[in-house]
Amino acid sequence: MSLFREAARQGDADGMYEVGLAYDLGRSVPVDFVQAAKWIARSIAAGGEFALKEMNGNYYKWELPFRVALQKELTSRRLYKGPTDGAWNDDMSAALRKLAGRA
């Protein structure tokens, strides 16, 4: 975890994704879906291709509390205006593309 955190501090998008995944799964840190969502969003904003593909392609593998936290994170960034119910829809995909600078 310390190596992932250091990579994230240096701006590495994959390191940010791994920190988020650790918070999601409780690896070396307590499970914290809010922190997981923040780190995954940071990864996508930093150009994290894997994170973006993972969220858009495998969102159903992520637990509902994480998906809700990610919707709230995107709402706080003014990228998503839909419901915060954890459901995935075109608005979520569009918000993630905006976050990645592809809108």
DRENLUM-321734 format. One record per residue: residue in one letter; x, y, z negated of N, C-alpha, C in turn. Coordinates in pm, whole numbers, padded with zeros to 5 digits, always signed. Atoms other than C-alpha are relative to their C-alpha. Example, Ala and Ser with C-alpha at 12.3 -4.5 7.8 and 13.67 -1.06 7.14 Angstrom:
a+00089-00119+00000+01230-00450-00780+00090+00120+00000 s-00082-00119+00006+01367-00106-00714-00077+00109-00073 
***
This chain:
m+00082-00119+00000+00000+00000+00000+00086+00125+00000 s-00084-00120+00005+00281+00242-00078+00058+00032+00138 l-00051-00026-00135+00421+00200+00274-00109+00058+00089 f+00110-00056-00078+00081+00264+00429-00028+00144-00040 r+00022-00137+00047+00034+00571+00211+00108+00095+00053 e-00109-00083-00049+00375+00702+00312-00016+00026+00150 a+00024-00017-00143+00300+00643+00680-00115+00099+00023 a+00113-00091-00012-00034+00822+00635+00042+00143-00032 r-00049-00134+00036+00137+01116+00464+00082+00062+00113 q-00081-00049-00111+00364+01142+00766-00082+00018+00128 g+00089-00025-00113+00060+01163+00997-00027-00121+00088 d+00020+00120-00080+00055+00803+01122-00145-00048-00009 a+00142+00036-00002-00301+00718+01229-00023-00145-00045 d+00016+00139+00042-00251+00344+01180+00019-00015-00151 g-00018+00001+00145-00123+00404+00828-00125+00050-00070 m+00125-00053+00056-00435+00611+00757-00110-00106+00006 y+00100+00107-00013-00653+00329+00889+00023-00107-00106 e-00030+00106+00098-00476+00076+00665-00033+00044-00142 v+00038-00051+00132-00525+00298+00359-00152-00008-00014 g+00146+00010+00003-00895+00321+00446-00048-00142-00015 l+00036+00142+00009-00918-00054+00494+00026-00054-00140 a-00031+00043+00137-00751-00109+00158-00109+00044-00097 y+00108-00047+00087-01013+00106-00013-00130-00074+00028 d+00121+00074-00035-01288-00075+00174+00000-00140-00060 l-00009+00139+00045-01165-00420+00072+00049-00016-00144 g-00053+00009+00136-01016-00336-00267+00136-00066-00006 r-00136+00054-00003-00661-00431-00171+00096+00099-00063 s-00095-00083+00076-00418-00284-00426-00063+00126-00059 v+00074-00113+00056-00681-00021-00513-00143-00047-00027 p+00142+00036+00019-01037-00036-00647-00081+00029+00126 v+00089-00027-00113-01310-00057-00383-00058+00139-00018 d+00051-00136+00002-01410+00298-00298-00040+00035+00144 f+00047-00020-00136-01625+00339+00013+00014+00144+00046 v-00016-00142-00036-01605+00719+00003+00144+00026+00046 q-00141-00015-00040-01224+00711+00011+00028-00076+00129 a-00018+00078-00123-01236+00439+00277-00047+00080+00120 a+00057-00077-00112-01457+00654+00498+00087+00122+00031 k-00085-00118-00022-01236+00961+00449+00127-00038+00074 w-00125+00041-00065-00921+00772+00548-00024-00051+00142 i+00031+00046-00136-01085+00604+00848-00028+00121+00089 a+00027-00122-00078-01214+00943+00964+00130+00075+00030 r-00129-00065-00022-00866+01092+00919+00078-00072+00110 s-00070+00078-00100-00723+00810+01127-00052+00032+00140 i+00061-00028-00131-00967+00872+01411+00037+00142+00044 a-00032-00138-00033-00906+01248+01397+00147+00016+00039 a-00144-00006-00030-00530+01181+01413+00035-00079+00126 g-00025+00072-00125-00571+00981+01735+00004-00150-00013 g-00002+00144+00024-00616+00635+01588-00091-00077+00094 e+00078+00076-00098-00727+00428+01885-00064-00123-00062 f+00054+00121+00060-00768+00111+01681-00118+00032-00090 a+00108-00038+00090-00981+00285+01419-00126+00036+00078 l+00115-00039-00081-01206+00436+01686-00066-00123+00062 k+00056+00122-00059-01249+00102+01864-00066-00087-00106 e+00056+00081+00109-01310-00076+01534-00135+00054-00044 m+00126-00058+00044-01582+00165+01430-00108-00015+00106 n+00101+00008-00105-01758+00166+01765-00031-00144+00042 g+00021+00136-00047-01711-00202+01846-00037-00100-00107 n+00021+00098+00107-01724-00377+01510-00066+00060-00123 y+00064-00068+00113-01929-00143+01293-00082-00096-00086 y+00086+00094+00072-02158-00433+01195+00078-00085-00099 k-00083+00077+00094-01865-00601+01015+00029+00078-00128 w-00027-00084+00115-01833-00308+00776-00126+00005-00086 e+00114+00003+00092-02056-00310+00467-00082+00128+00009 l+00094-00113-00004-02359-00084+00448+00049+00120-00081 p-00046-00119+00075-02215+00137+00169+00113+00075+00071 f-00105-00068-00077-01910+00209+00386-00061+00079+00115 r+00061-00069-00115-02125+00295+00688-00074+00125-00044 v+00069-00118+00055-02335+00531+00475+00104+00107-00035 a-00105-00095+00037-02017+00692+00339+00062+00064+00124 l-00055-00057-00123-01883+00736+00693-00098+00099+00062 q+00099-00095-00051-02208+00899+00803+00005+00130-00081 k-00008-00119+00083-02182+01137+00508+00127+00079+00029 e-00125-00067-00034-01819+01213+00593-00014+00075+00132 l+00020-00066-00130-01913+01291+00953-00099+00116-00011 t+00094-00109+00026-02206+01502+00829+00073+00119-00062 s-00073-00109+00066-01972+01702+00605+00093+00072+00097 r-00085-00060-00103-01752+01765+00909-00084+00065+00112 r+00096-00057-00096-02062+01885+01099+00007-00067+00138 l-00007+00076-00124-02025+01613+01359-00121-00091+00019 y+00113+00094-00003-02329+01401+01273-00118+00065-00070 k+00120-00062+00057-02684+01519+01208-00111-00101-00024 g+00102+00102+00017-02869+01189+01188-00017-00042-00145 p+00024+00049+00136-02989+00993+00886+00125-00067-00056 t-00110+00069+00067-02740+00861+00633-00054-00130-00060 d+00057+00128+00041-02882+00512+00622+00088-00119+00037 g-00092+00107-00036-02587+00313+00753-00028-00063+00135 a+00032+00055-00132-02757+00233+01083+00092+00063+00104 w-00087-00052-00107-02541+00268+01392-00085+00033+00119 n+00079-00041-00116-02680+00455+01687+00088+00086+00091 d-00076-00082-00095-02575+00671+01979+00055+00127-00065 d-00047-00121+00068-02546+00973+01749+00129-00026-00078 m-00123+00035+00072-02284+00792+01540+00116-00014+00097 s-00106+00016-00100-02086+00694+01847+00044+00136+00053 a-00032-00135-00049-02105+01054+01973+00080+00077-00104 a-00072-00069+00107-01990+01187+01635+00145-00049-00009 l-00136+00055+00004-01690+00954+01638+00083+00047+00118 r-00071-00053-00117-01599+01064+01990+00039+00146-00023 k-00034-00139+00032-01616+01427+01874+00117+00005-00097 l-00108+00005+00099-01396+01342+01578+00133-00031+00067 a-00121+00038-00073-01146+01187+01819+00039+00103+00105 g-00029-00104-00098-01160+01498+02037-00036-00040+00141 r+00040+00050-00133-01336+01322+02323-00141+00037+00038 a+00140-00037-00029-01671+01498+02329-00009+00096+00115 
***
